[in-house]
């Protein structure tokens, strides 16, 4: 069974930094991309950042210039470095894998349990 475990969340003041980690285990036939989403109370889950196997990255406009996504394939881990945090960054952050099952290679998304990030004014 595929499992994603996030860590690194916490409470920081505005302007501070946090580094989230997500370690994956289990069999995934193919990983198209890995990423981070976040969800604040009463709001929809939104995409924060993604990284492909080739290293291409995308970011939500709200975090560009402040957040950096990276990966360590040897450790099966994806990271999210968050700098210059703002109160509006407060949310539960979820690790995500955009992958494919064993043939016929249907698309599947895997999710971690989430880690809370709280940014105080």
C-alpha positions as CSV (number, residue, x, y, z in Angstrom):
1,X,0.0,0.0,0.0
2,X,1.3,3.5,-0.9
3,X,1.8,5.8,2.0
4,X,2.8,9.4,2.2
5,X,3.9,11.0,5.5
6,X,4.3,14.7,5.9
7,X,6.3,16.4,8.6
8,X,7.7,19.8,9.5
9,X,4.6,21.8,10.1
10,X,4.2,24.1,13.1
11,X,3.6,27.5,14.5
12,X,5.7,30.5,13.3
13,X,5.4,34.2,13.3
14,X,4.9,36.1,10.1
15,X,8.1,36.4,8.2
16,X,9.4,33.1,9.5
17,X,10.3,29.9,7.7
18,X,9.3,26.3,7.7
19,X,10.5,23.3,5.8
20,X,8.0,20.6,5.1
21,X,9.0,17.0,4.1
22,X,7.0,14.2,2.6
23,X,8.4,10.7,2.5
24,X,6.7,8.1,0.3
25,X,6.6,4.4,0.6
26,X,5.0,1.5,-1.2
27,X,4.8,0.8,-4.9
28,X,3.9,3.4,-7.4
29,X,4.3,2.2,-10.9
30,X,5.0,5.6,-12.3
31,X,5.2,9.1,-10.7
32,X,4.2,11.9,-13.1
33,X,4.7,14.6,-10.5
34,X,4.8,15.3,-6.8
35,X,3.4,18.3,-5.1
36,X,1.9,20.2,-2.2
37,X,-1.6,21.3,-1.7
38,X,-3.1,23.2,1.2
39,X,-6.6,23.7,2.7
40,X,-7.7,26.3,5.1
41,X,-10.9,26.0,7.1
42,X,-13.9,26.7,5.0
43,X,-11.9,26.9,1.8
44,X,-11.2,24.6,-1.1
45,X,-8.0,22.7,-1.3
46,X,-5.6,24.5,-3.5
47,X,-2.4,23.7,-5.4
48,X,0.7,25.2,-3.9
49,X,3.6,23.7,-5.9
50,X,4.5,20.8,-8.1
51,X,7.7,19.2,-9.3
52,X,8.0,16.7,-12.2
53,X,10.4,13.8,-12.5
54,X,12.5,16.0,-14.7
55,X,12.6,18.8,-12.1
56,X,10.2,21.2,-13.7
57,X,8.3,23.2,-11.1
58,X,5.2,25.2,-10.8
59,X,3.9,27.5,-8.1
60,X,0.7,29.2,-7.2
61,X,0.9,32.9,-7.7
62,X,0.4,33.5,-4.0
63,X,3.6,31.7,-3.1
64,X,5.9,32.5,-6.0
65,X,9.2,33.9,-4.8
66,X,8.6,32.7,-1.2
67,X,8.2,28.9,-1.5
68,X,10.6,26.4,-3.1
69,X,9.7,22.8,-3.9
70,X,12.5,20.2,-4.3
71,X,13.0,16.4,-4.2
72,X,15.4,13.8,-3.2
73,X,14.8,10.7,-5.3
74,X,17.2,8.6,-3.3
75,X,15.2,9.2,-0.1
76,X,11.8,9.2,-1.9
77,X,11.1,12.5,-0.4
78,X,9.8,15.8,-1.6
79,X,10.3,19.1,0.3
80,X,8.6,22.5,0.5
81,X,10.8,25.3,1.8
82,X,8.5,28.1,2.9
83,X,10.0,31.5,3.6
84,X,8.5,34.9,4.4
85,X,5.4,33.2,5.7
86,X,2.2,35.2,5.9
87,X,-0.9,34.6,8.1
88,X,-2.8,33.7,4.9
89,X,-0.5,30.8,4.5
90,X,-2.1,29.1,7.5
91,X,-3.6,25.8,6.4
92,X,-3.2,22.1,6.5
93,X,-0.6,21.2,3.9
94,X,-0.9,17.9,2.0
95,X,1.7,16.0,0.1
96,X,0.4,14.6,-3.2
97,X,1.7,12.2,-5.8
98,X,0.3,12.2,-9.3
99,X,1.0,8.7,-10.5
100,X,-0.1,5.8,-12.5
101,X,-1.2,2.3,-11.4
102,X,0.1,-0.9,-12.8
103,X,-1.0,-1.4,-16.4
104,X,-3.3,-0.3,-17.9
105,X,-1.6,2.7,-16.3
106,X,-4.6,4.6,-15.1
107,X,-4.1,7.9,-13.4
108,X,-4.2,7.9,-9.6
109,X,-3.5,10.5,-6.9
110,X,-2.1,9.6,-3.5
111,X,-2.4,11.9,-0.5
112,X,-0.7,12.3,2.8
113,X,-2.4,12.9,6.1
114,X,-1.5,16.5,6.2
115,X,0.6,18.7,8.4
116,X,-0.7,21.9,10.1
117,X,1.1,25.2,9.3
118,X,0.0,28.2,11.4
119,X,1.4,31.7,10.9
120,X,0.7,34.3,13.5
121,X,0.5,38.0,12.7
